[in-house]
């Protein structure tokens, strides 16, 4: 990855607040089929003791964006439009 590209990615990601959580894609739910499910329960990081692993594929730990600096992203967007 080039330095300029990495700087752009870093600049973009600085406006996100993330937390690592197990994530699954729901494939069989009557109301959630096809949706991304983020398990934010306190014990969820202990995948070896997750009671749902036996019946479903093991979740994948993912950095989930939970907050965004809207003003920062608005300025990044407007900077692109001004060029």
Secondary structure, DSSP 8 states (H G I E B T S, - for coil): --HHHHHHHHHHHTTEEEEEEEEEE-SS-TTTTT-EEEE-STTTT-GGG-TTTTTS---EEEEEEEEE-HHHHHHHHHHHHH-
